[in-house]
């Protein structure tokens, strides 16, 4: 499916993976709807698009589910249709289970899961006949390691929801889950500690991971081919997924010995 003149709505589009996907979709000729909380940053991204005239900025907080119906109406009014929704908005959280407050688990689930699926539920009745729902998950949606309990739980929940949705609406419409490994973004800069405070510094695999623009090109290419499970990342992450699937006991023995970032 060519993205030429398709309407693609992207959440979390003000930076990182969302920004890179917006640029790549625009380069492919799509009409891009840019959403995130930061209006100023969204306009910065819009100005950097290949075809900024084929886009519009629609800021909102994904946790404010009461506004999603109105935001969906605004997209339809301004763009006329919705061909693809890319649910990318999300937050990371890294801490030991014993140090993580319930309020932090709730915040992560509100952003990564409930906000995500709430927008999907509003868009579904208006999705074009051959429309496409995309959710950006993570390797942590397939496997968990130390200090990933909140983040991994939210991404596992997304996997379950979108696998069920795919079974219900395909083959007329497509549901894709993107599973990135380590990507060079600032996601860990804004990651939550167990007490809900941001780390405020980059760490771990995001310092040395795949270039985010390279990742976006791979993902958009796979979406054009209507791939439903899209894995993108380095050898280390792909190996971990394979070992976890085939030799789960070995995987957990290794994880027990690995110190987290």
N, C-alpha and C positions, 0 to 999 in steps of 0.2 A: 504494500500500500504506500503510494507516494504521499508525502506530507504537503505537497503543493496545494495551497488554498484550503487546507484543513484547519479547523479551529482547535488549538491545543491549549488547555488550561493547566497551568503549572503552579502548584503551591510551594512555598519555601523557595521562591524564585529570586530572592534578594542577594543570595551568595551561594558559594559552594556548588554542589551538584545541581541544584535547581537553576542557578544562574547559567552554568555550562550547558544544561539541557535546553534552556530557553534560547541561547545563542545558536545552538546546533539546529534546533527546530526552525528558527528564523532563517538560517542559512539554507535550509531545505525548502523554504517557501511557505511555511505555515503562518497562519494568523495566530499570534501568541498572546494569551491572557496571563499577565504576571501578577501573582498574589503572594503576599507575605505581610508581616506586621509593619515593616519599615517602609513607609511611602517614599521617603527620600532615596533610599537605596534602590527601590524598584524603578524609579525614574532614571537613576544612573544606569541600571541594567538595560532599560528600554533604549536609552540613547546609544548603547553599544551594539544593538542588534543590527543584523544585515539589512533588515527591512523594518525599521522602527515604526513606519507608517502603518504596517500591518500588525499592530499590537495595541493593547491598552492596559493600563495599570488599575488593579482592583485590590487595594489593601484591606486586610482584615485579620483578626486573630482566629486561628483554627479552633481554639478552645471555646470560642463564643459560638456555640452551635445554633443559638437562636437567630443568628444573622445569615445563616447559610442559604436558606430559601430565597431571601432577597438578593443575595450575591449571585445566585444561580440565575435569577431573573435578569439581573444586570448584564450578565454574560450573553444571555440569549437576545437581549435588546440591542446590545452593541455589536455582537458578532453574528447573530442570526441562528446559530446552531452550536453544538458541542460535539466534536468528533473524537476528541481524546482528552481524558483527565489524567494528569500525572500527579498523584498524591505523593509529594516529596517532603512536605513540612515535617520536621522531627527534631528531637533533642536526644543527646547522649547522656548517660549517667554511669558513673564508675565508682563503686565502693564495695566494701565487704557487706554481706547480708547483715551481720550483727551491728553494723554501723549505719544502716539505712533506715530512715524513718518511714512510716507508712505514708505520710504526706508526700514524700518524694516518689514512692511507687505510684501514687494516685496522679501526681503531676505528669509523670512520664507516660502513663497510660492515657491520660486525657489528651495529650498532644499526639503521641505516636499511634494510638489505636482509636480511641473514641472520636477525636476530631477528624481523623482520616476517614473512617467508615461513615461518619455522619455526612460528610460532603459527598461521598459516593452515593449514599442513599438519596440525597437531594438531586444529584445529577442523573441517576439511572433512568427516571421516567422521560428525560429529555435527550438522552444520548441518541445520536444518529443510528440508523439501522445497522450499519456495519461499524459501529463505534467501538472505542477501545478504552478500557479502564486499566491504569497502570499504578502500581504501588511500589515505592522504593523501600525495600526491606534492608537486610544485612545478612552477612554470614552468621551473625548472632541470631538470626531467625531460624537457622538450621541447627546450630550447636551453641552451647554456652561454655564460658570459661570463667575464671575467677573475677570477681568484681563486676560482672556483667548482668547480675540478676534482674535489675529493673529494665534495662535496655533489652536484654534477650527475651524477657517475658513479653514485652510489648511487640517485639518483632515476630516471635512465635505466634502470638495472637493474630497478627496480620496474615501470616501464612495460612492459618486455619480458615480465616474469614474468606480470603480471596480464592483459595482452592475450592471452597464450597460455592462461592459466587460463580466461578468459572464453570462448574458442573451445571449450574442452573441456566446460564445465559448463552453458552456456546452451543452451536457454532455461529449463530447469527452475530454475536458480539464477542469481542476478545477481552480476556483478562490476563494481564502480564504482571509477574512479580519479578522485580529486579533485585538481585542479591549481590551487592558490592562487597569486595574485600576491603583492604586498606587503600583509601583514596586520599590524596593530598588536599585536605580542606581544613577549615578551622573548627570542625565539629567538636573536637576535644577542648578547644578554648572555652566553649560555652557549656561543656558537660557539667552535670550536676554531681556534687558530692552527696554523701548519704544524708546530710543535714539540709539539702536543697540549695546550698550555695554553689556558685559557679567556680570551676577550677581556675579560670583566668589565665591558663597557659596551655600551649600545645604539647602533646606527648604521645608516645606510642607509635603505632604503624602509620598514623596520618602524617608523620614527619617524612617518611620515606616511601609512601605508597605510590600508586599509579597517578599520573597527572590527570586532573579532573576533566580537562578538555578531551584528552584521549579516551577517557572513560565514557564521556557523553557521546562521542562519535560512535563508539561500539554499541552503546545502548540504543541510540536512535536508529542505527542500522538494523539492529535486531527487532525493534518495534515495527519498522517498515516491513519486515518479513513476518510480522505477527507471531514472533516467538513468545511462548507463554512463561517459560522459566529462563531467566537471563542471568547468567553468572559472569561477573567481571571482576578481575583482580589479579593478584600475583600468584606465583607457583605455590607459595607457602599456604595461602588460604585455600586454594583449590585442593591441595594435598590434604589439608585438615578436614575438609568436607568429605573427601573420598574415604579417608581412614575412619572418620566418624560413622559413615554409612555402612562400610564393609566390616570394620573391626572396632566396634564401639567400646569394647573392654580395653583394647590397646589405647584408644584415644583418651579415655578417662585416666588411665595410668600415666600417660604423658602429661595431661593437663594438671594432674595432682602435683607434678614436680616443677611445672613452669611458674615462675614468679610473674605476676601481672605488672603492667606499666604503672 
